[in-house]
Amino acid sequence: MYIVSKCLLGYNCKYSGGDNRDEKVVCFCDNHSFVAVCPEVLGGLQSPRAPAEIIGDKVIDKEGKDVTDAYRTGAEIALNIVIKESKESGDEIEGAILKSNSPSCGVGTIYDGTFSHVRINGDGCFAKLLRPFNIEMKTEEDL
Ligand code: SF4
């Protein structure tokens, strides 16, 4: 079973109110079992919402609001959903395909906190929680 960022499958959960549908990811999910989650919506955030980026150990939105709690809570809820689904189905988690650069789903690179599309090394809040499980994590850019 693969963990997939919900926006990559066409759900309108992105901060802008739209999606990040990616045909390669959709095609991959047609042929593999998966569980799709959006940590930010699970954390209680609305879509649309202000974009946010990680600054140090905080997540701050473009209006300057500290949204760290919502991002961390959402990541934990998403992880619990994935673990529960895996246990109930008996389907082991094989990997994750997550949205690149997102403050929740980004794998290995995230934006630098200046809202200027500059990327730095780092994981989003959800990807960070998944690291200790040693599953293969990719983004849609790696497919
Ligand atoms: S939190 Fe992840 S799944 Fe949700 S919109 Fe952002 S990148 Fe997509």
Boltz pocket constraint, residues with backbone or C-beta under 6 A from the ligand:
constraints:
  - pocket:
      binder: B
      contacts: [[A, 4], [A, 5], [A, 6], [A, 7], [A, 8], [A, 13], [A, 14], [A, 15], [A, 20], [A, 37], [A, 38], [A, 39], [A, 40], [A, 41], [A, 99], [A, 102], [A, 104], [A, 105]]
      max_distance: 6.0
